[in-house]
Amino acid sequence: MPVRKSTAARRLAAALAFAALATTPPAAQEALPKATSEALPRKDVASSPEMRKADTGPAARNRLPPNSVTRHSVVFPDRKLEFRATAGAIPQTAGGGALQAEIAYIAYELEGIDARTRPVVFAMNGGPGSASTWLHLGTLGPWRLPMSGAAVSPSAPAVLLANAETWLDFADLVLIDPAGTGYSRVDSSAAATSSGSGSGGAGHGGSGSPGRNALWSVQGDIESISDFIAAWTARNGRLLSPKVLVGESYGGFRLPR
């Protein structure tokens, strides 16, 4: 599965994203109010059975850190949203329990409501080879990055804006970085083969194939994301929640499969 876009395709994607953000109503462009941030106890992904099985060898030094969970609020003229944000990862294993990848994500969950019946949106961008940054900070999340005028300069500071059009109003959000994109990591060691799926694993693409090649294939990519959604749903007690899948560009190709 090709990972790189052509220059023309990248320019087209960027132009479409800039055009969409340029039409943002003034209410969505208001500067971020004084957002509160309260630290919560961390959820340590290293305590999971998958990680304990694979917690040996040099690859252990390159693991993603434990999940970080914080509380925030954003205030708009007509409402206030209080929510929990999680920056974390879910490990995926190949046959025999060897760590194959860590799939990173950012999740926003509204507080003060019954989470069991609240919809959950699982969103991803395309590429293939793109993290979920565009949907996260360009459309769905509680904050946006300004993308007009001087703000597009590479040296411009990353100033967040409150997003009055955030989907957090009606659904919790899980922004997924597919394997090898964003903060997600693929274990390229010989142990991370695709000789069968282990616990929560995404072992696909032919016996003996390196984990990277298995995950960077059409079927391996889809099954890795499917495994992630199943694992996140189970770990967070959201089996009864309605699920919505959102994909941009190649992300839309993933969804019906």
C-alpha positions, -999 to 999 in steps of 0.1 A, spaced: 0 0 0 16 33 -10 22 56 19 33 88 2 10 111 -17 21 128 -49 29 165 -46 -2 174 -65 -24 154 -42 -9 169 -11 -14 204 -25 -50 196 -34 -57 182 1 -41 213 17 -61 236 -5 -94 219 4 -86 220 41 -77 257 39 -109 265 19 -130 247 45 -115 265 74 -117 299 56 -155 296 57 -156 291 95 -182 314 111 -169 342 133 -182 324 164 -159 295 158 -129 318 155 -131 334 189 -100 332 210 -98 303 234 -113 314 268 -94 306 299 -97 269 297 -93 250 329 -70 220 331 -71 196 360 -48 166 362 -63 131 367 -47 98 377 -30 83 347 -41 51 331 -9 31 326 -11 11 294 20 -8 304 -1 -27 329 -22 -44 302 -16 -81 295 -5 -74 260 23 -51 272 34 -74 299 38 -102 274 59 -81 251 78 -61 278 113 -75 270 141 -66 246 154 -34 231 120 -24 217 107 -18 253 128 14 254 109 29 225 74 25 240 50 53 241 44 68 276 14 59 298 -19 74 289 -24 110 301 -59 120 312 -68 156 320 -100 177 325 -108 208 305 -137 232 298 -144 256 269 -169 284 271 -189 298 243 -215 326 243 -244 301 245 -229 271 263 -200 256 283 -185 222 276 -167 203 304 -149 172 292 -121 147 298 -92 144 273 -71 113 270 -39 111 250 -30 74 249 -23 43 229 -35 8 226 -10 -20 219 -16 -46 192 2 -79 192 11 -105 165 11 -142 169 28 -154 201 20 -121 219 49 -101 204 42 -64 203 34 -54 167 23 -18 171 10 9 195 -20 28 180 -21 63 194 -53 83 198 -68 114 214 -102 110 230 -126 137 242 -155 126 265 -181 150 278 -187 148 315 -219 148 335 -239 125 312 -246 88 308 -217 77 286 -233 43 280 -258 57 256 -239 86 242 -226 82 206 -189 78 200 -172 91 168 -141 73 156 -124 95 131 -93 92 109 -78 111 80 -64 95 49 -32 94 29 -27 66 35 0 78 58 -18 108 75 -25 112 112 -58 124 124 -46 160 128 -68 176 101 -100 162 115 -89 168 150 -77 204 148 -95 214 117 -131 202 121 -142 180 150 -123 188 182 -131 213 209 -102 235 196 -89 246 162 -57 259 150 -60 292 130 -51 286 94 -54 319 76 -31 350 72 0 351 92 -11 320 112 1 297 83 37 307 87 60 279 98 73 301 127 38 312 139 30 301 174 4 274 179 -25 294 193 -56 274 199 -91 287 192 -123 275 207 -143 256 181 -180 265 183 -187 238 157 -171 209 176 -189 176 174 -183 171 211 -218 188 215 -235 156 204 -209 128 205 -176 118 223 -146 118 199 -118 94 194 -92 106 169 -71 77 156 -35 77 142 -33 46 121 -2 25 124 29 44 114 13 78 114 13 106 140 23 92 174 15 56 165 45 32 163 51 0 145 76 -25 159 98 -34 130 117 -61 148 118 -97 136 95 -107 164 67 -86 152 55 -109 125 21 -115 112 19 -153 117 -15 -149 133 -35 -126 155 -27 -126 192 -46 -109 220 -60 -77 206 -36 -82 177 -36 -72 140 -16 -100 126 -24 -100 90 -7 -100 56 8 -134 53 29 -157 75 63 -144 83 58 -109 70 74 -81 91 48 -63 112 53 -31 92 45 -47 59 15 -65 74 0 -33 88 8 -12 57 -14 -32 34 -51 -26 26 -64 -55 47 -38 -51 75 -46 -14 78 -84 -21 80 -81 -49 105 -57 -29 127 -82 0 129 -110 -25 136 -91 -41 164 -83 -7 179 -120 3 178 -130 -30 195 -103 -26 221 -111 10 229 -148 3 232 -143 -26 256 -117 -9 277 -139 22 282 -172 5 288 -188 18 256 -202 -14 242 -238 0 243 -229 34 228 -239 41 192 -207 42 171 -201 66 142 -171 62 118 -158 93 101 -131 93 74 -115 119 52 -99 110 18 -85 75 21 -101 73 55 -134 71 36 -121 41 17 -115 23 50 -150 28 64 -172 6 42 -146 -22 44 
